[in-house]
Amino acid sequence: MRILFLTENYPPEVNASASRVYERACYWVRWGHEVTILTTAPNFPDGVIFDGYQNRLHHTEKLEGIRVVRVKTYISPNRGFLLRTLDFASYMGAAYLAGLFERRPDVIIATSPQFFAAVGGWALAATRRVPFVFELGDLWPASIAAVGAMKGGIVLTALERLELFLYRRSAAIVALTSAFKDDLVARRIPSEKIAVVINGVDTSRYRPQQRAAELAQRLGLVDRFVVGYIGTHGMAHDLPNAIAAAHLLRGDPRVRFLFVGSGAERVKIMSLARELELDNVVFVPRQPKEAMPDYWSLCDVALVHLKDDPVFKTVIPSKIFEAMAMGLPVLLVAPEGEASAIVRSTSAGRVIPAGDPARLGVAITELASDRAFLSRLAAASLAAAPAYTRERQARDVISVAATVVGGSSIVDHIGTCPA
């Protein structure tokens, strides 16, 4: 098949959607498919273009057999509703125009969390008269309302109507969680067009390894119990709660908190740590994708953190699967939902109620004090990883694409949660 894929985020960006799209595309090319990615100059989440790139009108490159087309957009940091909306809308228009001049694909796929990419994908598919597949990575705009980036009102209502329009007009929807599908079915989207394809991890990149000794020495983490948060520091993650737990544990010389990444909330939590004079918190800026396993290797537990809001019951952070592949226990701080069900059913770690730093601090102390229990959690986490490989996810998504290209809309039998 010839696949045209719209995504605003793509490597060298390292957020979840960029990694997901890239790692699956590598498999698709390996299996003989032609893949073109329509994306932007890398700039997420700080709104600063990465070294070696420019915000050009149109730039094409070939990476690992994948044709990557980067278009010029309005660029802003990942904060604030208005400027980010301008960013999203400019990508939608630029990607649509660029797609008109691409060789006619067999299928067009677009991914959220921001669904202006999906609007561009739908419009392009309608113009080129090919099937459109909507990959649903987030219940947007509900998620931006949940983090307080937008209040209810006429704009939110209009976006929700646009959201439902896209669901109805797509040939198929790939939902990254079962809860996403349940939400859509409750809003009268036909069940038979929704395939649940749980997120995954590239187990060829993420696997157990010895602690990176030189890096541990440089960061002052030798002989410490390291609680690692690696990923975007965003509004959805409520990381001040983790800083509050670090404050409660400031008297425990064993424990260190490691934060690696960038995002809208990074400056805020760094300022908070300084105000509290915490010497048990280490901040590292965003790192290239190839460096991620070394930073995971420093961790004794992987902290996966979400805001206490009902919307985040539906979310399964990809960091859970990276931690599993690295053989790390998962310390999930989140509302009870699909992510907590995975951690509990696999015995891959501990689940802590969101918004309770005291409970989080107690859990960390218990894990630091019971190495035998920690080892059992690590073994269970590693054992769970093969059920969530990126290869499995790539096969399920390509099966959905092949189904709609073949003219069928019955896809709900493809891709089910292995948990």
ABEGO torsion letter per residue (X at the ends): XBBBBBBABBOABABAAAAAAAAAAAAAAAAGBBBBBBBBBBAOAAGBBBBGBBBBABBBBBBGGBBBBBBBBBBBBBBEAAAAAAAAAAAAAAAAAAAAABBBBABBBBBOABAAAAAAAAAAAAAAGBBBBBBBABBOAAAAAAAGABBBEAAAAAAAAAAAAAAAABABBBBABAAAAAAAAAAGBBAAABBBBBBBBBAAABBBBBBBAAAAAAAGABGBBBBBBBEBBBAAAGAAAAAAAAAAAAABAABBBBBBEBEAAAAAAAAAAAAAGBAABBBBBBBBAAAAAAAAAABABBBBBBBBBAAAAABBBAAAAAAAAAGBBBBBBBBBBAAAAAAAAAGAEBBBBBGBAAAAAAAAAAAAABAAAAAAAAAAAAAAAAAABAAAAAAAAAAAAAAAAAGBABAAABGBBAX
